[in-house]
Every structure is written in C-alpha cells, then in structure tokens.
C-alpha cells in the first residue's frame, strides 16, 4: 500500500514533474510550454501551448503497427449482428464520416450532437468530430424530446447525427420521431440532420434538412481528411448531466489533459497494455462510454467492444460468452448489471472459459458488499470497485493494480487516484475530518488532467455549483458523503443533494418534479431517491392533486398514476419515470415552506426521520407513511 500512497503523494506534491512524464504517453504535434496554468482558480489549463488531437491518438497513431488488428468490435444481440473493424478499417470509416461532416460545414469549434444507440457509426462520428476539431455532444437514447431539445438549444449544434431507431431487450425504440419533436421545440435548430436508417422503424425525412448516412458514406468512400491540431485546452466534447435545477449542466472536457489522463489510466488503473481487448458494457451516452468504450482503450492501443444488448439476452451468460469469444482482458460494468445477473442461474457464471479475464471493474452507483462478494466468488476474479462522476472524466477513487497490487475491500472503491487531492470535509466547518468520520467527499483544486474544465458557456455556474458549497474553502464538492477507515480505505455513503442515481443514470429530482407538475391535475409534488436493492436508487413521487376526488377510488388513482407516468416518459424518457406516484393531501414542509425531503426518504426506507421540530404539519409525514401501505 505504501507504493500507492507514495505515487499519489508525488502526483500532488511534485505535480509538474509527474504529469510532464505522463504526457509522454501521447503524441504532441507541438510540445507544450507549461504543464499547468492555475493562475485563475479554480480553472485549470493543462499542457498549455501543446497541440494534439484525440482522434490521431486513438486511431492514426496505431495504424502503422496495428493496421490489421481488431480495434472496434461491434456485437448486437438486439439485431443479431457482429462486425469487427481493424485499426485500418476504423481509420477509413472515421475519415469518411469526417468528410461527410466537413461537407456540411463542420469545422474547428463547431458542435455536432449525436442521438444514437450503440452502433459503430456513433463511434465513427465521435472520432470524426475529434479529427475535425469539432465539439461533439452525445445525448443518451433514453432521453425524450423535451430533454433533447434543452441540450440542442444549449449546445447549438451545426449538425445532428441520429438514426431511425434503437433496440432494447428485443423491443424497437424509435429515435427519429423523438428527434423531430425535439427540433420542433427548439429555438435554435441545426441546419442539417444526418440519419442512419437501420430499417428498424418508419423514418420520415424532412426535405432540405434530413440527409441519408449511407448515401453520404458512399460518396465519401476513400476520403482522407487532415487532422486538425488543437491547443490542449480547447474543448473536445460536451456531456450533459442532471443538476439540482431544471437546466442540465454541459460538462466541458479539454483535449490534451483528457488524452493524457486516459492513456495513463489504461496502465495504472486497468493494468492494460497495447493489444489487449477491453469490454465496457456502458452506453456511449454516459461518461463511462466516452472514456472507456471509445477514447481510453483506443488511445491505449487496445481493441474495444461496443455491445448493443442487455446482460441477460439471449441468456445470463452472454457477457461471459463474449469474454471467451474475444479473449477479453478487462471487463468494466455496473453494479446494477451484476444485481440483474444474481437473478439468473449461478452456473451461468462458470459456463465459459474466462482465463483471459484479469479483473472486473464496477462503477456507476455504490457497490454493496453482498453483490461484490457474489460476483467475486462466482467468477473467481478480482472485483475492483471505482468511484467517479461525469465531471471527473475518469475514476476519483480506485485500486490501482498497475501501480501496486493491494487487497481490495468489499464495499470500498479503495483509495484516491493519483492527481485527485481528495478529502473528507465537514459540511459545517469545511475542515478535514479524520478516520471514521462522515463528511463530504471533496477535491482540492486544481482538478487533474481529464476532469471537467468548465460548464459549457457558463463559467460562473461552474464556480458556483462546484466550488462554493464547502464553508471557508474553495474545494470541489462531489455532493457525496464519504468516510475513510483506519487503514485508508474510502467508502461512499450517498448523495448530499437532490440528484439521484438510478442504475448508474444520474437524474435530477427537480427535472422529474417539473415534469410531474406539468400534468393538469397536479398542484405540487416532491420527488426523492429511495434505496433499491436492484437499481441502487429509484425515484418516488408524492403528489398533491388539485382535485383530491380524482384519486379517491383505487381504480381512479391507478389510472391517474399511469397518465402522469406517460407524461414523464414523453417529456424526459422512460429512464426518468418514477417507480411509483403516491397521492397525498399535503407535503411535509418546514414553516418556511421547504419540503423535508430527507424525512420523506427516511420514511420510505423505514428509518427514523430524525429531528422534526421545524415541520409545519406533522400529519403530512404520516400521510407519506400511510401512502406506502
């Protein structure tokens, strides 16, 4: 453990020398002049003056030595297809898409929004944007029109790339109708939409706006598009994440710092090397998909598996079948996926040869000890929990076997990762806390390479959101509770704010509340995150009706609940739909009108709600309790 601690300490105390050495992992077209510019805290600029490109480091750089080796392996159990792209073929596809986008006027600094399922064309487009110096913004396919429209208006893309449909658990999920509706809601729609027609659903085209991906691809076959070299701190992508307000935050990432962080993490965190095969089961709509399906493995010279499917279709052994078939060395998944697998026959874990697999990494929501023990015993492989956020871009806490092999502890994401000056601090005083004390997980700036550089178009919100909540100190707040044990192992204890984590998807309760409140029959509502054995958390809504008689009869209440659910699904997508909507005549509030959300959560989870001296109407909390019966 001492080597890990020394390594981390050097990354903090001798920051410039540490990151100067790590920066040698990637190609710099122009060397950087300064490792770190922290002259305007809390904004950090890494590798100042250096020019590089994410696409070059992920694709071009490896072609001479890996031209005929697998680079991108697409497997879809949804449409029963499988395609392997060599490094040379990936290079060709990316150049063709870059030419397609260039024809639409996309260049350095322009935004391109992707609303795509897990298909190779999505990866080609992300890398093509990076090649051109354009800024991509991938929107998760589970989001519906209102959510999508918000992101379009904020990013103002020149082009949108989408598809007719995706598929989930064998069910076709239309994308184009949701996109068309979103564009009708936008105040600043783009001039062009490139549509990949997979033949899964009807796909209406708007003349003059909608272009066919296949036709464009054929026209630009064999194109060669020069790499646009970017200054290290220029934006590479925007990825939206829910906040405590209704407006999502556009997390902005840089180019050089991100490339260096990912390149180093492939060795130190994932113990990998060029030629390995990496399998991450996330979605490209999330940060894990950006970092460890697309950029990380490819920058590290590894083959990456892009999987369209679920962990249990055609059966609960599909992940292990793919590990065996492709000789996977590293598997990165989520605790929710493992909890789903726990419901399957245990012998499925031992059906396939897993000798190539070195370790399984899990992240997305807190990993409970029973789940970790079950998968560890079933596979006989190391299980490495790691903790991070959209904002951090790569793990904040993790075991680091490429630095030193240290025993992990179930329920703990181990230790701070090099570069992250992580602390447990008091929410009241801002002081550092000692072993065993519960506090806020915070990071002393500068944030390391790979972390967010700001919020897109809103530097002030970046500062106010992340660096002002800790009293007396300018620290980055993760908005998570944590503690450290006597041996230095860290534990994450849940959120401090109103963002909930449903199966790894961060959802702002404010967004869901606004959607529920938009129903004509609702006077007001409160949405809270409640612990769930499968998904980690689920959203529970408690609503006050304008006309209480509308839900007096059980049949009427169920019908109304279903109607409100459809409103939420239509506006925000199925991922944001509450587990239940309960009807009450009043919400528990303080005398000043603040909803007592922590008390509601406690009642839902069967815990003592604690001090209720400020509650205005004690019977309102009893109503919450009664509604759960």
PEFENBEL-V72905 format. One record per pair of residues at least 12 apart in sequence whose C-alpha atoms are under 10 Angstrom apart, sorted by the first residue. I is the first residue (numbers start at 0). J is the second residue. Records with the same first field share a line. If there is no record, write none. Layout:
I->J, J
This chain:
0->402, 403, 404, 405, 406, 414, 486, 487
1->403, 405
2->402, 403, 404, 405
3->398, 399, 400, 401, 402, 403, 404, 405, 414, 415, 416, 417
4->402, 403, 414, 415, 416, 417, 487
5->417
6->402, 403, 416, 417, 418
7->402, 414, 415, 416, 417, 418, 419, 420
8->417, 418, 419, 420
9->417, 418
10->416, 417, 418, 419, 420, 447
11->417, 418, 419, 420, 445, 447
12->418, 420
14->34, 35, 417, 418, 447
15->33, 34, 35, 45, 46
16->34
17->34, 417, 418
18->34, 35, 45, 46, 256, 259, 260, 263, 418, 447, 448
19->31, 33, 34, 35, 46, 259
21->259, 260, 262, 263
22->34, 46, 255, 256, 258, 259, 260, 262, 263, 448
23->259, 262, 263
24->56, 258, 259, 260, 261, 262, 263, 298, 299
25->51, 52, 53, 55, 56, 57, 60, 255, 258, 259, 261, 262, 263, 298, 299
26->50, 51, 52, 53, 55, 56, 60, 255, 258, 259
27->49, 50, 51, 52, 55, 56, 228, 229, 230, 231, 255
28->49, 50, 51, 52, 228, 229, 230
29->48, 49, 50, 51, 228, 229, 230, 231
30->46, 47, 48, 49, 50, 51
31->45, 46, 47, 48, 49, 50, 51, 230, 231, 255
32->46, 47, 48, 49
33->45, 46, 47, 48, 49
34->46, 47, 48, 49, 256
35->47, 256, 445, 447, 448
36->445
37->444, 445, 446
40->444, 445, 462, 466, 473
41->443, 444, 445, 446, 452, 453, 461, 462, 465, 466, 473, 474, 475
42->444, 445, 446, 451, 452, 453, 458, 461, 462
43->232, 444, 445, 446, 447, 448, 450, 451, 452, 453
44->231, 232, 233, 253, 255, 256, 445, 446, 447, 448, 452
45->230, 231, 232, 253, 254, 255, 256, 257, 259, 445, 446, 447, 448, 449, 452
46->230, 231, 232, 254, 255, 256, 259, 448
47->230, 231, 232, 255, 256
48->229, 230, 231, 232, 255
49->228, 229, 230, 231, 232, 255
50->227, 228, 229, 230, 231, 232, 233, 254, 255
51->226, 227, 228, 229, 230, 231, 254, 255, 258
52->126, 129, 130, 131, 132, 226, 227, 228, 229, 230, 231, 235, 254, 255, 258
53->126, 127, 128, 129, 130, 132, 226, 227, 228, 229, 235, 253, 254, 255, 257, 258, 259, 294, 297, 298
54->90, 93, 123, 125, 126, 127, 128, 129, 130, 131, 132, 226, 227, 258, 294, 297, 298
55->90, 126, 129, 130, 225, 226, 227, 228, 298
56->130, 258, 262, 294, 297, 298, 299, 300
57->70, 86, 90, 126, 129, 258, 262, 293, 294, 295, 296, 297, 298, 299, 300, 301
58->70, 86, 87, 88, 89, 90, 91, 93, 126, 130, 294, 297, 298, 300
59->86, 87, 89, 90, 226, 298
60->86, 297, 298, 300
61->86, 87, 90, 273, 297, 298, 299, 300, 301
62->85, 86, 87, 88, 89, 90, 300
63->86, 87
64->86, 300
65->85, 86, 87, 273, 274, 300, 301
66->85, 86, 87, 88, 89, 90
67->84, 85, 86, 87, 88
68->83, 84, 85, 86, 87, 88, 274, 301, 302
69->83, 84, 85, 86, 87, 88, 89, 274, 275, 276, 301, 302, 303, 304
70->83, 84, 85, 86, 87, 88, 89, 90, 274, 275, 276, 277, 296, 297, 300, 301, 302, 303, 304
71->83, 84, 85, 86, 88, 89, 119, 122, 123, 276, 277, 292, 293, 296, 297, 301, 302, 303, 304, 305
72->84, 85, 119, 276, 277, 278, 302, 303, 304, 305, 306, 325
73->117, 118, 119, 303, 304, 305, 306, 307
74->117, 118, 119, 304, 305, 306, 307, 308, 321
75->117, 118, 166, 305, 306, 307, 308, 309
76->166, 167, 168, 169, 306, 307, 308, 309, 310, 312, 313, 317
77->165, 166, 167, 168, 169, 170, 171, 306, 307, 308, 309, 312, 313
78->165, 166, 167, 169, 171, 197, 199, 307, 308
79->307, 308
80->307
81->305, 306, 307
82->119, 305
83->119, 302, 303, 304, 305
84->119, 302
85->302
86->297, 300, 301, 302
89->119, 122, 123, 126
90->123, 126, 127, 223
91->123, 220, 221, 222, 223, 224
92->119, 120, 122, 123, 124, 126, 127, 216, 219, 220, 221, 222
93->120, 122, 123, 124, 125, 126, 127, 128, 129, 130, 222, 223, 224
94->123, 124, 126, 127, 130, 131, 216, 219, 220, 221, 222, 223, 224, 225, 226
95->123, 124, 127, 215, 216, 217, 218, 219, 220, 221, 222, 223, 224
96->120, 123, 124, 125, 126, 127, 128, 130, 212, 215, 216, 219, 220, 222, 224
97->123, 124, 125, 126, 127, 128, 129, 130, 131, 133, 216, 219, 222, 223, 224, 225, 226
98->127, 131, 215, 216, 218, 219, 220, 221, 222, 223, 224, 225
99->124, 127, 193, 212, 214, 215, 216, 217, 218, 219, 220, 222
100->124, 127, 128, 131, 133, 157, 158, 159, 160, 191, 193, 215
101->127, 128, 131, 133, 224
102->215, 219
103->157, 158, 190, 191, 192, 193
104->157, 158, 191
105->128, 131, 132, 133, 134, 156, 157, 158
106->128, 129, 130, 131, 132, 133, 134, 157, 227
107->128, 129, 130, 131, 132, 133, 134, 227, 228, 229, 233, 234
108->128, 129, 131, 132, 133, 134, 135, 229, 233, 234, 235, 236
109->128, 131, 132, 133, 134, 135, 154, 155, 156, 157, 158
110->128, 132, 133, 134, 135, 136, 151, 154, 155, 156, 157, 158, 159, 189, 235, 236, 237
111->124, 125, 128, 133, 134, 135, 136, 137, 151, 154, 155, 156, 157, 158, 159, 160, 189, 192, 236, 237
112->124, 125, 128, 134, 135, 136, 137, 138, 147, 150, 151, 154, 155, 156, 157, 158, 159, 160, 161, 189, 192, 236, 237
113->125, 135, 136, 137, 138, 139, 140, 156, 158, 159, 160, 161, 162, 192, 193, 283, 284
114->136, 137, 138, 139, 140, 141, 142, 147, 159, 160, 161, 162, 174, 175, 177, 178, 194, 284
115->137, 138, 139, 140, 141, 159, 160, 161, 162, 163, 164, 165, 174, 175, 194, 195, 283, 284
116->138, 139, 140, 141, 161, 162, 163, 164, 165, 166, 167, 172, 174, 282, 283, 284, 307
117->139, 140, 165, 166, 281, 282, 283, 284, 288, 305, 306, 307, 308
118->162, 165, 195, 197, 283, 305, 306, 307
119->305, 306, 307
120->160, 161, 162, 195, 212
121->137, 160, 161, 162, 195, 283, 293
122->283, 289, 292, 293, 294, 305
123->293
124->160
125->137, 235, 236, 283, 289, 293, 294
126->293, 294
127->224, 226
128->227, 235, 236
129->226, 227, 228, 229, 234, 235, 236, 254
130->224, 225, 226, 227, 228, 229
131->224, 225, 226, 227, 228, 229
132->226, 227, 228, 229, 230, 233, 234, 235, 236, 254
133->156, 157, 227, 233, 234, 235, 236
134->154, 156, 233, 234, 235, 236, 237, 251, 252, 253
135->154, 156, 158, 159, 234, 235, 236, 237, 238
136->150, 151, 154, 156, 159, 235, 236, 237, 238, 239, 249, 250, 251, 284
137->150, 159, 160, 236, 237, 238, 239, 283, 284, 285, 286, 289
138->150, 151, 237, 238, 239, 240, 283, 284, 285
139->238, 239, 282, 283, 284, 285, 504, 572
140->161, 164, 165, 172, 173, 174, 177, 282, 283, 284, 572, 574
141->165, 172, 174, 284, 568, 571, 572, 573, 574, 575
142->174, 177, 284, 568, 569, 570, 571, 572, 573, 574, 575
143->174, 176, 177, 178, 180, 181, 567, 568, 569, 570, 571, 572, 573, 574, 575
144->174, 176, 177, 178, 179, 180, 181, 182, 183, 184, 185, 568, 569, 570, 571, 572
145->177, 178, 180, 181, 182, 184, 185, 514, 567, 569, 570, 571, 572
146->181, 245, 246, 247, 510, 569, 570, 571, 572
147->177, 178, 180, 181, 182, 184, 185, 570, 571, 572
148->177, 178, 179, 180, 181, 182, 183, 184, 185, 186, 187, 188
149->181, 182, 184, 185, 186, 239, 245, 246, 247
150->181, 185, 237, 238, 239, 246, 247, 248, 249
151->181, 182, 184, 185, 186, 187, 188, 189
152->181, 182, 184, 185, 186, 187, 188, 189
153->185, 186, 187, 239, 246, 247, 248, 249, 455, 456
154->187, 237, 238, 239, 249, 455, 456
155->185, 186, 187, 188, 189
156->187, 188, 189, 190, 191
157->187, 188, 189, 190, 191, 192
158->188, 189, 190, 191, 192, 193, 208
159->178, 188, 189, 190, 191, 192, 193, 194, 209
160->191, 192, 193, 194, 195, 209, 210, 211, 212
161->174, 175, 178, 192, 193, 194, 195, 196, 209, 212
162->174, 175, 176, 178, 192, 193, 194, 195, 196, 197, 198, 199, 200, 202, 211, 212
163->175, 176, 177, 178, 194, 195, 196, 197, 198, 199, 200, 201, 202, 203
164->176, 177, 195, 196, 197, 198, 199, 200, 201, 202
165->197, 199, 200, 307
166->199, 307, 308
167->307, 308, 309, 312
168->307, 308, 309, 310, 311, 312, 313
169->308, 309, 312, 313
171->199, 200
172->199, 200
173->199, 200, 201, 202
174->200, 202
175->194, 195, 196, 200, 201, 202, 203, 204
176->200, 201, 202, 203
177->569, 570, 572
178->192
179->192, 203, 204, 205
181->570
189->208
190->207, 208, 209
191->205, 207, 208, 209, 210
192->204, 205, 207, 208, 209, 210, 211, 212
193->208, 209, 210, 211, 212, 213, 215
194->209, 210, 211, 212, 213
195->210, 211, 212, 213, 214
196->211, 212, 213
197->213
229->253, 254, 255
230->253, 254, 255
231->253, 254, 255, 256, 257, 258
232->252, 253, 254, 255, 256, 257, 452
233->251, 252, 253, 254, 255, 452
234->251, 252, 253, 254, 255, 451, 452, 453, 455
235->251, 252, 253, 254, 255, 257
236->249, 250, 251, 252, 253, 254, 289, 455
237->249, 250, 251, 252, 253, 451, 453, 454, 455
238->250, 251, 252, 284, 285, 286, 289, 389, 390, 451, 454, 455
239->251, 284, 285, 286, 389, 390, 454, 455
240->285, 286, 388, 389, 390, 498, 504, 505, 506, 507
241->389, 497, 498, 499, 504, 505, 506, 507, 508, 509, 510
242->464, 496, 497, 498, 499, 505, 506, 507, 508, 509, 510
243->464, 496, 497, 498, 499, 506, 507, 508, 509, 510
244->497, 498, 507, 508, 509, 510, 513
245->507, 508, 509, 510, 511, 512, 513, 514
246->507, 509, 510
247->506, 507, 510
248->390, 453, 454, 455, 456, 457, 460, 461, 464
249->389, 390, 451, 453, 454, 455, 456, 457, 461
250->286, 389, 390, 391, 392, 450, 451, 452, 453, 454, 455, 456, 461
251->389, 390, 392, 450, 451, 452, 453, 454, 455, 456
252->389, 390, 391, 392, 448, 449, 450, 451, 452, 453, 454, 455
253->448, 449, 450, 451, 452, 453
254->448, 449
255->448, 449
256->447, 448, 449, 450, 451, 452
257->290, 294, 295, 392, 393, 447, 448, 449, 450, 451
258->290, 294, 295, 298, 299, 448, 449
259->295, 298, 448, 449
260->290, 295, 392, 393, 394, 417, 418, 447, 448, 449, 450
261->290, 291, 294, 295, 296, 297, 298, 299, 392, 393, 394, 448, 449
262->294, 295, 296, 297, 298, 299, 300
263->295, 298, 299, 401
264->291, 295, 296, 299, 393, 394, 399, 401, 416, 417
265->277, 291, 295, 296, 297, 298, 299, 300, 301, 401
266->299, 399, 400, 401, 402
267->398, 399, 400, 401, 402, 403, 416, 417
268->360, 383, 385, 393, 394, 397, 398, 399, 400, 401, 402, 403, 416, 417
269->328, 329, 330, 331, 357, 358, 359, 360, 383, 397, 398, 399, 400, 401, 402
270->328, 329, 357, 358, 399, 400, 401, 402, 403, 404
271->296, 299, 300, 301, 328, 329, 357, 400, 401
272->296, 299, 300, 301, 328
273->296, 297, 298, 299, 300, 301, 302
274->296, 297, 299, 300, 301, 302, 328
275->296, 299, 300, 301, 302, 303, 326, 327, 328, 329, 355
276->296, 300, 301, 302, 303, 304, 322, 325, 326, 327, 328, 329, 330, 355, 356
277->291, 292, 295, 296, 297, 301, 302, 303, 304, 305, 322, 325, 326, 327, 328, 329, 330, 331, 356
278->291, 292, 296, 302, 303, 304, 305, 306, 318, 321, 322, 325, 326, 327, 328, 329, 330, 331, 332, 359
279->291, 292, 293, 296, 303, 304, 305, 306, 329, 330, 331, 332, 333, 359, 360, 361
280->292, 304, 305, 306, 307, 308, 309, 310, 318, 330, 331, 332, 333, 336
281->305, 306, 307, 331, 332, 333, 336, 362, 363, 503
282->305, 306, 307
283->305
285->363, 388, 389, 503, 504, 505
286->363, 387, 388, 389, 390, 391, 392, 393
287->331, 332, 362, 363, 387, 388, 389, 392, 393, 394, 503
288->305
289->389, 392, 393
290->389, 392, 393, 449
291->303, 304, 331, 392, 393
292->304, 305, 306, 331
293->305
295->393
302->325, 327
303->327, 329
304->321, 322, 325, 327, 330
306->318, 321
309->336, 339
310->332, 336, 337, 339, 340
311->336, 339, 340, 342, 343
314->340, 343, 344, 347
315->339, 340, 341, 342, 343, 344, 345, 346, 347, 348
316->340, 343, 344, 345, 346, 347, 348, 349, 350, 351
317->347, 348, 351
318->330, 332, 348, 351
319->347, 348, 349, 350, 351, 352, 353, 356, 378
320->347, 348, 350, 351, 352, 353
321->351, 353
322->351, 352, 353, 354, 355, 356
323->350, 351, 352, 353, 354, 355, 356
324->351, 352, 353
325->355
326->352, 353, 354, 355, 356
327->353, 354, 355, 356, 357, 358
328->353, 354, 355, 356, 357, 358, 359
329->355, 356, 357, 358, 359, 360
330->356, 357, 358, 359, 360, 361, 382
331->358, 359, 360, 361, 362, 382, 383, 384
332->359, 360, 361, 362, 363, 384
333->359, 360, 361, 362, 363, 364, 365, 366, 384, 502, 503
334->360, 361, 362, 363, 364, 365, 366, 367, 370, 371, 374, 384, 502, 503, 533, 534, 535
335->361, 362, 363, 364, 365, 366, 370, 501, 502, 503, 532, 533, 534, 535
336->361, 502, 503, 533, 534
337->361, 366, 370, 371, 373, 374, 533
338->366, 367, 369, 370, 371, 373, 374, 532, 533, 534, 535
339->533, 534
340->370, 374
341->370, 373, 374, 377, 533
342->533
345->373, 374, 377
346->377
347->377, 378
348->374, 376, 377, 378, 379
349->377, 378, 379
353->378, 379, 380
354->380
356->378, 380, 381
357->380, 381, 382
358->375, 378, 379, 380, 381, 382, 383, 400
359->374, 375, 378, 380, 381, 382, 383, 384
360->381, 382, 383, 384, 385, 397, 398
361->382, 383, 384, 385, 386, 412
362->383, 384, 385, 386, 387, 388, 394, 397, 412, 503
363->384, 385, 386, 387, 388, 500, 501, 502, 503, 504, 505, 535
364->384, 385, 386, 387, 388, 491, 493, 499, 500, 501, 502, 503, 504, 505, 534, 535, 536
365->384, 385, 386, 410, 411, 412, 490, 491, 492, 493, 500, 502, 503, 535, 536
366->383, 384, 385, 386, 409, 410, 411, 412, 490, 491, 535
367->384, 409, 410, 411, 532, 535
368->408, 409, 410, 411
369->409, 410
370->409, 410, 532, 533
371->383, 384, 408, 409, 410, 411
372->408, 409, 410
375->409
381->406, 407
382->398, 407, 408, 409
383->397, 398, 399, 400, 406, 407, 408, 409, 410, 411, 412, 413
384->396, 397, 398, 407, 408, 409, 410, 411, 412, 413
385->397, 398, 399, 411, 412, 413, 414, 415, 416
386->411, 412, 413, 414, 415, 416, 489, 490, 491
387->412, 477
388->450, 451, 477, 505
389->450, 451, 505
390->449, 450, 451, 452, 453, 454, 465, 477
391->419, 446, 447, 448, 449, 450, 451, 452, 477
392->447, 448, 449, 450, 451
393->416, 448, 449, 450
394->412, 415, 416, 417, 419, 449, 450
395->412, 414, 415, 416, 417, 418, 419, 420, 421, 442, 447, 450
396->411, 412, 413, 414, 415, 416, 417, 419, 421, 488, 489, 490, 491
397->411, 412, 413, 414, 415, 416, 417, 488, 489
398->411, 412, 413, 414, 415, 416, 488
399->413, 414, 415, 416, 417
407->488
408->488, 489, 490
409->490
410->488, 489, 490, 491
411->483, 484, 488, 489, 490, 491
412->488, 489, 490, 491
413->483, 487, 488, 489, 490
414->483, 487, 488, 489, 490
415->442, 487, 488, 489
417->447
418->442, 444, 445, 446, 447, 448, 449
419->441, 442, 443, 444, 445, 446, 447, 448, 450
420->441, 442, 443, 444, 445, 446, 447, 474
421->440, 441, 442, 443, 444, 446, 474, 475, 476, 477
422->438, 439, 440, 441, 442, 443, 474, 475, 476, 481, 482, 483
423->436, 437, 438, 439, 440, 441, 442, 479, 480, 481, 482, 483, 489
424->436, 437, 438, 439, 440, 441, 442, 469, 470, 474, 476, 480, 481, 482
425->437, 438, 439, 440, 441, 469, 470, 480
426->438, 439, 440, 468, 469, 470, 476, 480, 495
427->439, 468, 469, 470, 471
428->469, 470, 471, 472
429->441, 468, 469, 470, 471, 472, 473, 474
430->469, 470, 471, 472
432->482, 483
433->482, 483, 484, 485
434->482, 483, 484, 485, 486, 487, 488, 489
435->481, 482, 483, 484, 485, 487, 489, 490
436->481, 482, 483, 484
437->480, 481, 482, 483, 490, 491, 492
438->479, 480, 481, 482, 483, 491, 492, 495
439->469, 476, 477, 478, 479, 480, 481, 482, 491, 492, 493, 494, 495
440->474, 475, 476, 477, 478, 479, 480, 481, 482, 489, 490, 491, 492, 494, 495
441->465, 466, 469, 473, 474, 475, 476, 477, 478, 479, 480, 481
442->466, 473, 474, 475, 476, 477
443->466, 472, 473, 474, 475, 476
444->466, 473, 474, 475
445->474, 475
446->474, 475
462->474, 475
464->476
465->477, 478
476->495
477->494, 495, 496
478->493, 494, 495, 496, 497, 498
479->491, 492, 493, 494, 495, 496
480->492, 493, 494, 495, 496
481->493, 494
493->530, 536
494->528
495->597
496->508
497->509, 526, 527, 528, 596, 597
498->510, 527, 528
499->526, 527, 528, 529, 530, 535, 536, 537, 538
500->528, 529, 530, 534, 535, 536, 537, 538
501->528, 529, 530, 531, 533, 534, 535, 536, 537, 538, 574, 575
502->531, 533, 534, 535, 536, 537, 574
503->534, 535, 536
504->534, 536, 574, 575
505->574, 575
506->528, 537, 538, 574, 575
507->526, 527, 528, 538, 575
508->525, 526, 527, 528, 538, 539, 540, 575, 577
509->525, 526, 527
510->526, 567, 570, 571, 575
511->524, 525, 526, 527, 538, 539, 540, 567, 568, 570, 571, 575, 576, 577
512->524, 525, 526, 527, 540, 541, 542, 567, 577
513->525, 526, 567
514->563, 564, 566, 567, 568, 569, 570, 571, 575, 576
515->540, 541, 542, 563, 564, 565, 566, 567, 570, 576, 577, 580
516->542, 543, 544, 563, 566, 567
517->563, 566, 567, 570
518->544, 562, 563, 564, 565, 566, 567
519->544, 545, 563
520->542, 543, 544, 545, 546, 547, 549, 559, 563
521->542, 543, 544, 545, 546, 547, 563, 582
522->542, 543, 544, 545, 546, 584
523->541, 542, 543, 544, 545, 584, 585, 586
524->540, 541, 542, 543, 544, 580, 581, 582, 583, 585, 586, 594
525->539, 540, 541, 542, 543, 580, 586, 587, 594, 595, 596, 599
526->538, 539, 540, 541, 542, 577, 580, 596, 599, 600
527->539, 540, 541, 577, 596, 597, 599, 600, 603
528->540, 577, 578, 596, 597, 599, 600, 603
529->578, 599, 600, 601, 602, 603, 604
530->600, 601, 603, 604
531->604
536->578
537->575, 576, 577, 578, 579
538->575, 576, 577, 578, 579, 580
539->576, 577, 578, 579, 580, 581, 599, 600, 603
540->576, 577, 578, 579, 580, 581, 582
541->577, 579, 580, 581, 582, 583, 584, 585, 586, 599, 623, 626
542->560, 580, 581, 582, 583, 584, 585, 586
543->581, 582, 583, 584, 585, 586
544->582, 583, 584, 585
545->584
546->584
547->582, 583, 584
550->582, 583
551->582
556->580, 581, 582
557->580, 581
559->580, 582
560->579, 580, 581, 582
561->579, 580
563->576, 577, 580
564->576, 577, 578, 579, 580
579->627
580->626
581->622, 623, 625, 626, 627
582->622, 623, 626
583->619, 620, 621, 622, 623, 625, 626
584->619, 622, 623
585->616, 618, 619, 620, 622, 623
586->599, 615, 616, 617, 618, 619, 620, 622, 623
587->599, 611, 614, 615, 616, 617, 618, 619, 620, 621, 622, 623
588->611, 613, 614, 615, 616, 617, 619, 620
589->611, 612, 613, 614, 615, 616, 617
590->612, 613, 614, 615, 616
591->613, 614, 615
592->614, 615
593->613, 614, 615
594->614
595->608, 611, 613, 614, 620
596->608
597->609
598->610, 611, 614, 620, 623
599->620, 621, 623, 624
600->623
602->620, 621, 623, 624, 627
603->623, 624, 626, 627
605->624
608->620
